[in-house]
Amino acid sequence: MNRWIAIVALWVVLVAAALGFEHLRERVSLGAGYVAKEVCSCVFVGGRSLASCRPDVPATMDRIQVELGSDRVRAFIPGLGERIARHEPPFGCVLY
């Protein structure tokens, strides 16, 4: 009987961990999308430098790549998620 209780408890812990990880990935995607769109709009629509746009986004989101040649910004957290915003004139920046 104790063995079944341990198996059920382990199963509950694994399911809770999987659901928690999926929730974390959704939140990372949302945050990275916000940062990518904000920086894209700041750099490509506003014409500002990346250094002047950094105070506009959370300090914890320090993984940003701006590709000037392709007019896109990639914001990511390794292993959890990424979002890309691309400048599409005349519409502004669009998330991919």
N, CA, C and O atoms as a Tinker XYZ file with bonds, in Angstrom:
   384  protein
     1  N      0.820000   -1.199000    0.000000    73     2
     2  CA     0.000000    0.000000    0.000000    64     1     3
     3  C      0.865000    1.266000    0.000000    63     2     4     5
     4  O      0.567000    2.222000   -0.715000    81     3
     5  N      1.936000    1.271000    0.802000    73     3     6
     6  CA     2.813000    2.431000    0.860000    64     5     7
     7  C      3.500000    2.692000   -0.480000    63     6     8     9
     8  O      3.785000    3.834000   -0.841000    81     7
     9  N      3.754000    1.610000   -1.201000    73     7    10
    10  CA     4.402000    1.755000   -2.511000    64     9    11
    11  C      3.477000    2.502000   -3.480000    63    10    12    13
    12  O      3.938000    3.355000   -4.238000    81    11
    13  N      2.184000    2.189000   -3.461000    73    11    14
    14  CA     1.227000    2.862000   -4.341000    64    13    15
    15  C      1.086000    4.335000   -3.981000    63    14    16    17
    16  O      0.947000    5.180000   -4.864000    81    15
    17  N      1.120000    4.638000   -2.717000    73    15    18
    18  CA     1.048000    6.033000   -2.280000    64    17    19
    19  C      2.269000    6.806000   -2.786000    63    18    20    21
    20  O      2.151000    7.947000   -3.232000    81    19
    21  N      3.430000    6.176000   -2.713000    73    19    22
    22  CA     4.647000    6.824000   -3.206000    64    21    23
    23  C      4.591000    7.029000   -4.720000    63    22    24    25
    24  O      5.017000    8.071000   -5.218000    81    23
    25  N      4.071000    6.049000   -5.450000    73    23    26
    26  CA     3.954000    6.169000   -6.907000    64    25    27
    27  C      2.979000    7.284000   -7.274000    63    26    28    29
    28  O      3.258000    8.084000   -8.167000    81    27
    29  N      1.849000    7.338000   -6.598000    73    27    30
    30  CA     0.857000    8.395000   -6.864000    64    29    31
    31  C      1.434000    9.767000   -6.519000    63    30    32    33
    32  O      1.237000   10.730000   -7.260000    81    31
    33  N      2.141000    9.852000   -5.403000    73    31    34
    34  CA     2.748000   11.118000   -5.004000    64    33    35
    35  C      3.791000   11.563000   -6.026000    63    34    36    37
    36  O      3.855000   12.741000   -6.379000    81    35
    37  N      4.595000   10.636000   -6.494000    73    35    38
    38  CA     5.589000   10.963000   -7.513000    64    37    39
    39  C      4.913000   11.424000   -8.797000    63    38    40    41
    40  O      5.352000   12.390000   -9.421000    81    39
    41  N      3.860000   10.746000   -9.187000    73    39    42
    42  CA     3.105000   11.122000  -10.385000    64    41    43
    43  C      2.540000   12.539000  -10.256000    63    42    44    45
    44  O      2.615000   13.322000  -11.202000    81    43
    45  N      1.987000   12.864000   -9.112000    73    43    46
    46  CA     1.428000   14.202000   -8.878000    64    45    47
    47  C      2.521000   15.256000   -8.958000    63    46    48    49
    48  O      2.318000   16.319000   -9.543000    81    47
    49  N      3.671000   14.971000   -8.377000    73    47    50
    50  CA     4.788000   15.917000   -8.427000    64    49    51
    51  C      5.260000   16.122000   -9.862000    63    50    52    53
    52  O      5.517000   17.257000  -10.262000    81    51
    53  N      5.379000   15.064000  -10.635000    73    51    54
    54  CA     5.821000   15.181000  -12.029000    64    53    55
    55  C      4.828000   15.973000  -12.880000    63    54    56    57
    56  O      5.232000   16.808000  -13.689000    81    55
    57  N      3.552000   15.719000  -12.703000    73    55    58
    58  CA     2.533000   16.461000  -13.457000    64    57    59
    59  C      2.550000   17.936000  -13.064000    63    58    60    61
    60  O      2.463000   18.807000  -13.930000    81    59
    61  N      2.661000   18.224000  -11.774000    73    59    62
    62  CA     2.714000   19.615000  -11.321000    64    61    63
    63  C      3.958000   20.320000  -11.875000    63    62    64    65
    64  O      3.886000   21.484000  -12.268000    81    63
    65  N      5.084000   19.625000  -11.907000    73    63    66
    66  CA     6.306000   20.217000  -12.451000    64    65    67
    67  C      6.168000   20.488000  -13.947000    63    66    68    69
    68  O      6.612000   21.529000  -14.431000    81    67
    69  N      5.563000   19.572000  -14.674000    73    67    70
    70  CA     5.363000   19.773000  -16.120000    64    69    71
    71  C      4.446000   20.959000  -16.376000    63    70    72    73
    72  O      4.725000   21.779000  -17.251000    81    71
    73  N      3.358000   21.061000  -15.626000    73    71    74
    74  CA     2.443000   22.185000  -15.794000    64    73    75
    75  C      3.103000   23.508000  -15.409000    63    74    76    77
    76  O      2.891000   24.526000  -16.068000    81    75
    77  N      3.893000   23.491000  -14.352000    73    75    78
    78  CA     4.615000   24.697000  -13.932000    64    77    79
    79  C      5.625000   25.142000  -14.968000    63    78    80    81
    80  O      5.771000   26.338000  -15.221000    81    79
    81  N      6.328000   24.189000  -15.572000    73    79    82
    82  CA     7.311000   24.514000  -16.604000    64    81    83
    83  C      6.622000   25.103000  -17.830000    63    82    84    85
    84  O      7.124000   26.058000  -18.423000    81    83
    85  N      5.483000   24.544000  -18.211000    73    83    86
    86  CA     4.749000   25.073000  -19.373000    64    85    87
    87  C      4.245000   26.483000  -19.095000    63    86    88    89
    88  O      4.282000   27.340000  -19.979000    81    87
    89  N      3.779000   26.728000  -17.892000    73    87    90
    90  CA     3.349000   28.071000  -17.511000    64    89    91
    91  C      4.526000   29.047000  -17.560000    63    90    92    93
    92  O      4.374000   30.182000  -18.012000    81    91
    93  N      5.681000   28.615000  -17.103000    73    91    94
    94  CA     6.880000   29.450000  -17.145000    64    93    95
    95  C      7.264000   29.782000  -18.581000    63    94    96    97
    96  O      7.613000   30.924000  -18.879000    81    95
    97  N      7.203000   28.794000  -19.474000    73    95    98
    98  CA     7.533000   29.033000  -20.888000    64    97    99
    99  C      6.573000   30.039000  -21.527000    63    98   100   101
   100  O      6.998000   30.866000  -22.333000    81    99
   101  N      5.291000   29.978000  -21.179000    73    99   102
   102  CA     4.321000   30.944000  -21.703000    64   101   103
   103  C      4.637000   32.354000  -21.232000    63   102   104   105
   104  O      4.562000   33.306000  -22.008000    81   103
   105  N      4.989000   32.484000  -19.966000    73   103   106
   106  CA     5.331000   33.803000  -19.432000    64   105   107
   107  C      6.614000   34.342000  -20.047000    63   106   108   109
   108  O      6.720000   35.542000  -20.302000    81   107
   109  N      7.592000   33.471000  -20.289000    73   107   110
   110  CA     8.836000   33.891000  -20.938000    64   109   111
   111  C      8.552000   34.367000  -22.357000    63   110   112   113
   112  O      9.103000   35.378000  -22.793000    81   111
   113  N      7.700000   33.651000  -23.080000    73   111   114
   114  CA     7.347000   34.043000  -24.435000    64   113   115
   115  C      6.656000   35.406000  -24.444000    63   114   116   117
   116  O      6.931000   36.236000  -25.311000    81   115
   117  N      5.777000   35.634000  -23.503000    73   115   118
   118  CA     5.085000   36.914000  -23.399000    64   117   119
   119  C      6.072000   38.047000  -23.105000    63   118   120   121
   120  O      6.024000   39.097000  -23.746000    81   119
   121  N      6.953000   37.835000  -22.147000    73   119   122
   122  CA     7.938000   38.863000  -21.795000    64   121   123
   123  C      8.927000   39.130000  -22.909000    63   122   124   125
   124  O      9.259000   40.283000  -23.182000    81   123
   125  N      9.399000   38.082000  -23.552000    73   123   126
   126  CA    10.345000   38.254000  -24.650000    64   125   127
   127  C      9.673000   38.964000  -25.822000    63   126   128   129
   128  O     10.312000   39.766000  -26.503000    81   127
   129  N      8.402000   38.682000  -26.065000    73   127   130
   130  CA     7.669000   39.375000  -27.122000    64   129   131
   131  C      7.533000   40.861000  -26.834000    63   130   132   133
   132  O      7.687000   41.695000  -27.727000    81   131
   133  N      7.244000   41.181000  -25.582000    73   131   134
   134  CA     7.150000   42.585000  -25.192000    64   133   135
   135  C      8.476000   43.301000  -25.427000    63   134   136   137
   136  O      8.506000   44.393000  -25.994000    81   135
   137  N      9.565000   42.685000  -24.991000    73   135   138
   138  CA    10.879000   43.310000  -25.122000    64   137   139
   139  C     11.272000   43.447000  -26.589000    63   138   140   141
   140  O     11.765000   44.498000  -27.000000    81   139
   141  N     11.061000   42.396000  -27.387000    73   139   142
   142  CA    11.417000   42.453000  -28.810000    64   141   143
   143  C     10.639000   43.554000  -29.517000    63   142   144   145
   144  O     11.216000   44.320000  -30.289000    81   143
   145  N      9.341000   43.643000  -29.263000    73   143   146
   146  CA     8.507000   44.658000  -29.914000    64   145   147
   147  C      8.882000   46.050000  -29.456000    63   146   148   149
   148  O      8.955000   46.970000  -30.271000    81   147
   149  N      9.119000   46.218000  -28.175000    73   147   150
   150  CA     9.474000   47.526000  -27.625000    64   149   151
   151  C     10.800000   48.027000  -28.203000    63   150   152   153
   152  O     10.904000   49.176000  -28.632000    81   151
   153  N     11.803000   47.159000  -28.210000    73   151   154
   154  CA    13.118000   47.564000  -28.719000    64   153   155
   155  C     13.062000   47.783000  -30.231000    63   154   156   157
   156  O     13.677000   48.720000  -30.740000    81   155
   157  N     12.338000   46.939000  -30.948000    73   155   158
   158  CA    12.197000   47.114000  -32.392000    64   157   159
   159  C     11.575000   48.474000  -32.705000    63   158   160   161
   160  O     12.072000   49.204000  -33.563000    81   159
   161  N     10.498000   48.810000  -32.014000    73   159   162
   162  CA     9.846000   50.095000  -32.239000    64   161   163
   163  C     10.755000   51.256000  -31.868000    63   162   164   165
   164  O     10.786000   52.279000  -32.551000    81   163
   165  N     11.477000   51.090000  -30.800000    73   163   166
   166  CA    12.382000   52.146000  -30.342000    64   165   167
   167  C     13.513000   52.387000  -31.339000    63   166   168   169
   168  O     13.824000   53.532000  -31.666000    81   167
   169  N     14.126000   51.304000  -31.821000    73   167   170
   170  CA    15.293000   51.428000  -32.701000    64   169   171
   171  C     14.882000   51.782000  -34.129000    63   170   172   173
   172  O     15.411000   52.732000  -34.707000    81   171
   173  N     13.950000   51.031000  -34.697000    73   171   174
   174  CA    13.652000   51.173000  -36.121000    64   173   175
   175  C     12.569000   52.208000  -36.431000    63   174   176   177
   176  O     12.622000   52.853000  -37.479000    81   175
   177  N     11.597000   52.378000  -35.545000    73   175   178
   178  CA    10.562000   53.384000  -35.780000    64   177   179
   179  C     10.971000   54.712000  -35.161000    63   178   180   181
   180  O     10.832000   55.767000  -35.780000    81   179
   181  N     11.476000   54.650000  -33.937000    73   179   182
   182  CA    11.874000   55.872000  -33.242000    64   181   183
   183  C     13.228000   56.410000  -33.655000    63   182   184   185
   184  O     13.537000   57.576000  -33.406000    81   183
   185  N     14.044000   55.570000  -34.287000    73   183   186
   186  CA    15.358000   56.022000  -34.743000    64   185   187
   187  C     16.376000   56.231000  -33.631000    63   186   188   189
   188  O     17.348000   56.964000  -33.811000    81   187
   189  N     16.162000   55.597000  -32.486000    73   187   190
   190  CA    17.093000   55.741000  -31.366000    64   189   191
   191  C     18.114000   54.618000  -31.383000    63   190   192   193
   192  O     17.936000   53.617000  -32.077000    81   191
   193  N     19.172000   54.787000  -30.626000    73   191   194
   194  CA    20.196000   53.743000  -30.514000    64   193   195
   195  C     19.739000   52.700000  -29.490000    63   194   196   197
   196  O     18.867000   52.964000  -28.662000    81   195
   197  N     20.345000   51.515000  -29.562000    73   195   198
   198  CA    20.009000   50.465000  -28.603000    64   197   199
   199  C     20.326000   50.912000  -27.184000    63   198   200   201
   200  O     19.578000   50.605000  -26.256000    81   199
   201  N     21.425000   51.632000  -27.010000    73   199   202
   202  CA    21.802000   52.096000  -25.669000    64   201   203
   203  C     20.738000   53.027000  -25.080000    63   202   204   205
   204  O     20.480000   52.982000  -23.877000    81   203
   205  N     20.128000   53.857000  -25.901000    73   203   206
   206  CA    19.109000   54.762000  -25.375000    64   205   207
   207  C     17.771000   54.043000  -25.153000    63   206   208   209
   208  O     16.917000   54.538000  -24.418000    81   207
   209  N     17.590000   52.875000  -25.790000    73   207   210
   210  CA    16.349000   52.111000  -25.627000    64   209   211
   211  C     16.403000   51.167000  -24.430000    63   210   212   213
   212  O     15.353000   50.741000  -23.948000    81   211
   213  N     17.591000   50.830000  -23.938000    73   211   214
   214  CA    17.727000   49.862000  -22.840000    64   213   215
   215  C     16.946000   50.239000  -21.591000    63   214   216   217
   216  O     16.364000   49.356000  -20.961000    81   215
   217  N     16.904000   51.535000  -21.197000    73   215   218
   218  CA    16.124000   51.867000  -19.990000    64   217   219
   219  C     14.622000   51.638000  -20.148000    63   218   220   221
   220  O     13.903000   51.603000  -19.148000    81   219
   221  N     14.135000   51.481000  -21.368000    73   219   222
   222  CA    12.705000   51.290000  -21.601000    64   221   223
   223  C     12.227000   49.869000  -21.321000    63   222   224   225
   224  O     11.022000   49.636000  -21.224000    81   223
   225  N     13.145000   48.920000  -21.190000    73   223   226
   226  CA    12.776000   47.519000  -20.970000    64   225   227
   227  C     13.317000   47.064000  -19.618000    63   226   228   229
   228  O     14.251000   47.668000  -19.091000    81   227
   229  N     12.735000   46.002000  -19.052000    73   227   230
   230  CA    13.205000   45.528000  -17.742000    64   229   231
   231  C     14.692000   45.162000  -17.751000    63   230   232   233
   232  O     15.194000   44.579000  -18.713000    81   231
   233  N     15.370000   45.505000  -16.691000    73   231   234
   234  CA    16.811000   45.241000  -16.589000    64   233   235
   235  C     17.114000   43.743000  -16.576000    63   234   236   237
   236  O     18.215000   43.333000  -16.940000    81   235
   237  N     16.154000   42.931000  -16.162000    73   235   238
   238  CA    16.379000   41.486000  -16.117000    64   237   239
   239  C     16.397000   40.866000  -17.506000    63   238   240   241
   240  O     16.893000   39.752000  -17.678000    81   239
   241  N     15.868000   41.565000  -18.495000    73   239   242
   242  CA    15.850000   41.052000  -19.869000    64   241   243
   243  C     17.053000   41.627000  -20.606000    63   242   244   245
   244  O     16.943000   42.628000  -21.313000    81   243
   245  N     18.190000   40.988000  -20.432000    73   243   246
   246  CA    19.421000   41.506000  -21.016000    64   245   247
   247  C     19.852000   40.761000  -22.272000    63   246   248   249
   248  O     20.910000   41.058000  -22.827000    81   247
   249  N     19.063000   39.809000  -22.727000    73   247   250
   250  CA    19.424000   39.030000  -23.915000    64   249   251
   251  C     18.659000   39.578000  -25.124000    63   250   252   253
   252  O     17.572000   39.109000  -25.459000    81   251
   253  N     19.254000   40.576000  -25.762000    73   251   254
   254  CA    18.632000   41.222000  -26.913000    64   253   255
   255  C     19.654000   41.288000  -28.031000    63   254   256   257
   256  O     20.800000   41.681000  -27.814000    81   255
   257  N     19.233000   40.898000  -29.236000    73   255   258
   258  CA    20.085000   41.030000  -30.418000    64   257   259
   259  C     19.352000   41.907000  -31.425000    63   258   260   261
   260  O     18.217000   41.618000  -31.805000    81   259
   261  N     20.008000   42.976000  -31.852000    73   259   262
   262  CA    19.451000   43.853000  -32.873000    64   261   263
   263  C     20.236000   43.614000  -34.154000    63   262   264   265
   264  O     21.457000   43.766000  -34.179000    81   263
   265  N     19.532000   43.238000  -35.214000    73   263   266
   266  CA    20.157000   42.998000  -36.514000    64   265   267
   267  C     19.758000   44.140000  -37.435000    63   266   268   269
   268  O     18.655000   44.156000  -37.983000    81   267
   269  N     20.663000   45.091000  -37.600000    73   267   270
   270  CA    20.357000   46.287000  -38.371000    64   269   271
   271  C     20.137000   45.971000  -39.849000    63   270   272   273
   272  O     19.292000   46.594000  -40.490000    81   271
   273  N     20.875000   45.023000  -40.391000    73   271   274
   274  CA    20.747000   44.690000  -41.809000    64   273   275
   275  C     19.407000   44.093000  -42.174000    63   274   276   277
   276  O     18.903000   44.329000  -43.272000    81   275
   277  N     18.821000   43.326000  -41.275000    73   275   278
   278  CA    17.538000   42.689000  -41.579000    64   277   279
   279  C     16.373000   43.337000  -40.829000    63   278   280   281
   280  O     15.252000   42.829000  -40.862000    81   279
   281  N     16.637000   44.447000  -40.159000    73   279   282
   282  CA    15.600000   45.194000  -39.433000    64   281   283
   283  C     14.803000   44.312000  -38.478000    63   282   284   285
   284  O     13.572000   44.322000  -38.502000    81   283
   285  N     15.490000   43.558000  -37.649000    73   283   286
   286  CA    14.778000   42.713000  -36.690000    64   285   287
   287  C     15.479000   42.707000  -35.339000    63   286   288   289
   288  O     16.673000   42.984000  -35.230000    81   287
   289  N     14.699000   42.383000  -34.320000    73   287   290
   290  CA    15.189000   42.302000  -32.947000    64   289   291
   291  C     14.790000   40.947000  -32.399000    63   290   292   293
   292  O     13.647000   40.516000  -32.554000    81   291
   293  N     15.737000   40.277000  -31.757000    73   291   294
   294  CA    15.491000   38.972000  -31.145000    64   293   295
   295  C     15.710000   39.101000  -29.646000    63   294   296   297
   296  O     16.793000   39.482000  -29.202000    81   295
   297  N     14.691000   38.786000  -28.875000    73   295   298
   298  CA    14.796000   38.779000  -27.418000    64   297   299
   299  C     14.585000   37.338000  -26.960000    63   298   300   301
   300  O     13.653000   36.669000  -27.404000    81   299
   301  N     15.461000   36.864000  -26.065000    73   299   302
   302  CA    15.376000   35.452000  -25.688000    64   301   303
   303  C     15.902000   35.202000  -24.287000    63   302   304   305
   304  O     16.663000   35.990000  -23.726000    81   303
   305  N     15.465000   34.075000  -23.746000    73   303   306
   306  CA    16.030000   33.520000  -22.516000    64   305   307
   307  C     16.435000   32.098000  -22.880000    63   306   308   309
   308  O     15.578000   31.276000  -23.206000    81   307
   309  N     17.727000   31.798000  -22.829000    73   307   310
   310  CA    18.208000   30.493000  -23.296000    64   309   311
   311  C     17.485000   29.322000  -22.634000    63   310   312   313
   312  O     17.337000   29.267000  -21.413000    81   311
   313  N     17.044000   28.398000  -23.468000    73   311   314
   314  CA    16.392000   27.201000  -22.978000    64   313   315
   315  C     14.915000   27.341000  -22.669000    63   314   316   317
   316  O     14.236000   26.340000  -22.439000    81   315
   317  N     14.405000   28.561000  -22.658000    73   315   318
   318  CA    13.001000   28.755000  -22.308000    64   317   319
   319  C     12.176000   29.345000  -23.441000    63   318   320   321
   320  O     11.028000   28.942000  -23.630000    81   319
   321  N     12.719000   30.278000  -24.192000    73   319   322
   322  CA    11.927000   30.851000  -25.270000    64   321   323
   323  C     12.552000   32.082000  -25.881000    63   322   324   325
   324  O     13.475000   32.684000  -25.332000    81   323
   325  N     12.017000   32.437000  -27.039000    73   323   326
   326  CA    12.471000   33.624000  -27.735000    64   325   327
   327  C     11.328000   34.178000  -28.572000    63   326   328   329
   328  O     10.384000   33.467000  -28.916000    81   327
   329  N     11.435000   35.450000  -28.887000    73   327   330
   330  CA    10.503000   36.102000  -29.802000    64   329   331
   331  C     11.300000   37.027000  -30.697000    63   330   332   333
   332  O     12.320000   37.583000  -30.290000    81   331
   333  N     10.827000   37.185000  -31.912000    73   331   334
   334  CA    11.480000   38.044000  -32.888000    64   333   335
   335  C     10.472000   39.080000  -33.370000    63   334   336   337
   336  O      9.341000   38.745000  -33.724000    81   335
   337  N     10.892000   40.333000  -33.378000    73   335   338
   338  CA    10.084000   41.418000  -33.927000    64   337   339
   339  C     10.820000   41.962000  -35.141000    63   338   340   341
   340  O     12.032000   42.173000  -35.104000    81   339
   341  N     10.080000   42.185000  -36.206000    73   339   342
   342  CA    10.688000   42.668000  -37.441000    64   341   343
   343  C     10.005000   43.962000  -37.868000    63   342   344   345
   344  O      8.785000   44.098000  -37.778000    81   343
   345  N     10.809000   44.899000  -38.332000    73   343   346
   346  CA    10.283000   46.169000  -38.804000    64   345   347
   347  C      9.709000   45.976000  -40.204000    63   346   348   349
   348  O     10.423000   45.598000  -41.133000    81   347
   349  N      8.418000   46.237000  -40.343000    73   347   350
   350  CA     7.709000   46.080000  -41.619000    64   349   351
   351  C      7.102000   47.422000  -42.015000    63   350   352   353
   352  O      5.953000   47.698000  -41.671000    81   351
   353  N      7.858000   48.270000  -42.738000    73   351   354
   354  CA     7.294000   49.555000  -43.144000    64   353   355
   355  C      6.095000   49.342000  -44.056000    63   354   356   357
   356  O      6.150000   48.411000  -44.859000    81   355
   357  N      5.071000   50.081000  -44.009000    73   355   358
   358  CA     4.762000   51.232000  -43.138000    64   357   359
   359  C      3.998000   50.826000  -41.879000    63   358   360   361
   360  O      3.443000   51.691000  -41.202000    81   359
   361  N      3.955000   49.545000  -41.550000    73   359   362
   362  CA     3.136000   49.080000  -40.440000    64   361   363
   363  C      3.812000   49.155000  -39.092000    63   362   364   365
   364  O      3.132000   49.044000  -38.072000    81   363
   365  N      5.103000   49.335000  -39.037000    73   363   366
   366  CA     5.825000   49.335000  -37.771000    64   365   367
   367  C      6.456000   47.976000  -37.522000    63   366   368   369
   368  O      6.875000   47.297000  -38.460000    81   367
   369  N      6.523000   47.589000  -36.281000    73   367   370
   370  CA     7.159000   46.330000  -35.910000    64   369   371
   371  C      6.103000   45.246000  -35.682000    63   370   372   373
   372  O      5.054000   45.490000  -35.086000    81   371
   373  N      6.411000   44.043000  -36.173000    73   371   374
   374  CA     5.495000   42.918000  -36.091000    64   373   375
   375  C      6.205000   41.752000  -35.425000    63   374   376   377
   376  O      7.359000   41.463000  -35.742000    81   375
   377  N      5.518000   41.073000  -34.495000    73   375   378
   378  CA     6.101000   39.906000  -33.825000    64   377   379
   379  C      5.967000   38.667000  -34.695000    63   378   380   381
   380  O      4.961000   38.465000  -35.375000    81   379
   381  N      7.001000   37.851000  -34.655000    73   379   382
   382  CA     6.995000   36.561000  -35.348000    64   381   383
   383  C      7.154000   35.453000  -34.342000    63   382   384
   384  O      7.175000   34.280000  -34.713000    81   383
